[in-house]
């Protein structure tokens, strides 16, 4: 299993969920090496690995896929989880605002370029590399050989006026997943996307702990947001053998906070 963005939040919870069922996991990180190694140290079982790559760099992405195969012997499941919110200055931001009415043109362009490079092109390039590997190790009997799970967002449908590049990148990721589901099914590879709403992660903490937190929690009739562990459980279920018929789906996972 290769889980991108595995140093925290949904990625860390997903790495743990796979390891708890006996799988060997590669924990990917971009910059938080110490946190990624802490996640690795607490995974049950043996044979896990931690690897660094900037998914906005196509060459680094290809090296990540190759190193993951070397570490595990084969990669059966790819979870495209890593993603960025970006502020107008081009840095990582807890709010990530680049609202059209409040951002200058240079900041707007930087936000779009950096967001799409990581959130859309990164998963597309990594899927290419890992799917080619899966095809190479496919058994002759045509049985399912792999799964790609993309972590998208409710924002692809509900709209993200403060972070439009993020919403658009997730909509593109959903569409990419559906295209790959059709392209890769003949090779025994299923591709599915999950579209969570708000999750209680560090990336959302500033919003959830701020004055608008109650309004966000109130979007769901459950009166709360999802936990990373709940999302991880759904990802593992979509990746397990026997779930091939979900391939091509975009699974809403937002606590009935947005219905379509």
C-alpha positions in Angstrom: 0.0 0.0 0.0 1.3 3.5 -0.9 -0.5 6.3 1.0 0.4 9.8 0.0 0.3 12.6 2.6 0.7 10.0 5.3 2.4 12.1 7.9 -0.9 13.4 9.5 -4.6 13.5 9.3 -6.4 11.2 6.9 -3.2 9.8 5.5 -1.8 8.8 8.9 -5.1 7.2 9.9 -5.3 5.4 6.6 -1.8 4.0 6.9 -2.7 2.7 10.4 -5.9 1.2 9.2 -4.1 -0.8 6.4 -1.3 -1.9 8.8 -3.9 -3.0 11.4 -5.3 -5.5 8.9 -1.9 -6.9 8.1 -0.8 -4.9 5.1 2.6 -3.4 4.5 2.5 0.3 4.0 4.7 3.1 2.5 4.0 6.4 4.3 4.7 9.2 1.9 5.4 12.8 3.1 6.5 16.0 1.4 8.2 18.0 4.2 7.1 16.7 7.6 9.8 13.9 7.9 9.7 13.8 11.7 6.0 13.3 11.8 6.0 10.7 9.0 8.6 8.7 10.9 6.5 8.9 14.0 3.6 7.5 12.1 5.8 4.8 10.8 7.1 3.9 14.2 3.6 3.3 15.5 2.4 1.1 12.7 1.6 -2.4 13.8 3.5 -5.2 11.9 6.7 -5.1 9.9 8.0 -4.3 6.5 6.7 -0.7 6.3 8.6 2.2 4.9 8.6 6.0 4.7 9.4 7.9 1.5 9.7 11.6 0.7 8.6 13.3 -2.6 7.2 16.6 -3.8 4.3 15.4 -5.9 4.4 18.7 -7.8 7.7 17.5 -9.3 7.0 14.8 -12.0 10.5 13.4 -11.7 10.2 13.1 -7.9 6.8 11.4 -8.3 8.3 8.8 -10.6 11.1 8.1 -8.2 8.5 7.7 -5.4 6.6 5.1 -7.3 9.9 3.2 -8.1 11.1 3.4 -4.5 7.7 2.2 -3.2 7.9 -0.9 -5.4 11.4 -1.6 -4.2 10.4 -1.2 -0.6 7.3 -3.4 -0.8 8.1 -5.7 -3.7 4.8 -4.7 -5.3 2.1 -2.0 -4.8 -1.4 -3.3 -4.8 -3.2 -0.2 -3.5 -2.5 3.5 -4.1 -4.2 6.1 -2.0 -3.9 9.5 -3.5 -4.5 11.6 -0.4 -1.9 14.3 -0.4 -3.3 17.8 -1.0 -2.7 21.5 -0.4 -4.7 24.6 0.5 -2.7 27.6 -0.7 -2.7 31.3 0.3 -2.1 34.1 -2.3 1.6 34.2 -1.4 2.0 30.6 -2.6 2.6 29.1 0.9 0.7 26.4 2.8 -2.2 28.1 4.7 -4.7 26.9 7.2 -7.3 29.2 5.6 -5.9 29.2 2.1 -8.0 32.1 0.9 -7.5 33.2 -2.7 -11.0 34.7 -3.2 -11.2 36.4 -6.6 -12.3 39.7 -5.1 -9.5 39.9 -2.6 -6.5 38.5 -4.4 -4.1 40.2 -6.8 -3.5 38.5 -10.2 0.0 37.2 -9.3 -1.3 35.6 -6.2 -4.3 34.1 -8.1 -2.0 32.6 -10.7 0.4 31.2 -8.0 -2.4 29.6 -6.1 -3.9 27.9 -9.1 -0.5 26.7 -10.5 0.7 25.3 -7.1 -2.6 23.8 -6.1 -3.2 22.0 -9.4 0.4 20.8 -9.6 0.0 19.0 -6.2 -3.7 18.1 -6.0 -4.3 17.0 -9.6 -1.1 16.5 -11.6 0.6 14.8 -8.7 -2.1 12.1 -8.4 -2.3 11.8 -12.2 1.4 11.2 -12.6 1.7 8.9 -9.6 -1.3 6.9 -10.8 0.4 6.5 -14.2 3.6 5.1 -12.6 1.9 2.8 -10.1 -0.8 1.5 -12.6 2.0 0.6 -15.0 3.6 -1.4 -12.3 0.3 -3.1 -11.4 -0.2 -4.1 -15.0 3.3 -5.6 -15.1 2.6 -7.9 -12.2 -1.0 -8.7 -13.3 -1.8 -12.5 -13.1 -2.7 -14.3 -16.3 -6.1 -15.3 -15.1 -7.4 -11.8 -15.2 -8.3 -11.5 -11.5 -8.3 -8.1 -9.9 -4.7 -6.9 -9.2 -4.9 -3.4 -7.8 -6.9 -0.5 -6.6 -6.5 3.3 -6.7 -8.5 5.3 -4.2 -8.5 9.1 -4.7 -9.4 11.4 -1.8 -11.4 14.1 -3.3 -13.8 16.6 -1.6 -17.4 17.7 -1.2 -16.1 21.1 -2.3 -15.9 19.8 -5.9 -19.7 20.0 -5.9 -20.7 22.4 -3.1 -18.3 25.1 -4.3 -15.2 26.7 -2.7 -15.4 30.5 -3.1 -12.5 31.2 -0.8 -10.3 28.5 -2.3 -11.5 27.9 -5.8 -8.4 26.2 -7.0 -8.8 23.6 -4.3 -12.4 22.9 -5.3 -11.5 22.7 -9.0 -8.5 20.4 -8.3 -10.8 18.0 -6.5 -13.4 18.1 -9.2 -10.6 17.3 -11.7 -9.4 14.5 -9.5 -12.9 13.0 -9.4 -13.1 13.2 -13.2 -9.6 11.8 -13.6 -10.6 8.8 -11.4 -13.6 8.0 -13.6 -11.5 8.1 -16.7 -8.9 5.8 -15.2 -11.7 3.5 -13.9 -12.7 2.9 -17.6 -9.1 2.7 -18.8 -7.8 0.3 -16.2 -10.7 -2.0 -15.6 -9.6 -4.4 -18.4 -6.3 -4.7 -16.6 -8.0 -5.7 -13.3 -7.4 -2.3 -11.6 -10.3 -0.6 -9.9 -10.3 3.2 -9.4 -12.7 4.9 -7.0 -12.9 8.3 -5.4 -14.2 9.4 -2.0 -15.6 12.9 -1.5 -15.5 13.9 2.2 -16.8 17.0 3.8 -15.1 18.7 6.7 -12.7 16.5 8.7 -11.3 17.1 12.1 -7.7 17.5 10.9 -5.0 20.1 11.4 -5.7 21.5 8.0 -9.3 22.4 9.1 -8.5 23.2 12.7 -8.4 27.0 12.3 -11.8 27.0 10.8 -13.3 24.4 13.2 -11.9 26.2 16.3 -12.9 29.7 15.0 -16.1 31.6 15.3 -17.6 29.7 12.3 -16.9 26.3 13.8 -20.4 25.7 15.1 -21.9 26.7 11.7 -19.6 24.2 10.0 -20.5 21.4 12.4 -24.2 22.3 11.9 -24.0 21.7 8.2 -24.4 18.0 9.0 -27.6 16.8 10.7 -25.2 14.8 12.9 -24.0 18.1 14.3 -20.3 17.3 13.8 -17.6 16.7 11.3 -15.9 13.4 10.3 -12.9 12.0 12.1 -9.8 11.0 10.1 -10.4 7.4 11.3 -13.9 7.3 9.8 -12.5 8.4 6.4 -9.7 5.9 6.7 -12.2 3.1 7.3 -14.1 4.0 4.2 -10.9 4.1 2.1 -9.9 0.6 3.3 -13.3 -0.7 2.5 -13.2 0.7 -1.0 -9.7 -0.8 -1.5 -10.4 -4.3 -0.3 -10.9 -7.3 -2.6 -14.4 -7.7 -3.6 -15.1 -4.0 -3.9 -14.3 -3.8 -7.6 -17.9 -2.9 -8.6 -17.5 0.4 -6.9 -14.9 1.3 -9.6 -15.8 4.6 -11.3 -17.8 5.9 -8.4 -17.4 9.1 -6.5 -18.6 8.2 -3.0 -20.1 11.1 -1.0 -18.8 10.9 2.6 -20.0 14.1 4.2 -22.6 13.2 6.9 -25.5 14.4 4.8 -24.1 17.9 4.8 -24.4 18.1 1.0 -26.8 16.0 -1.0 -26.8 15.8 -4.8 
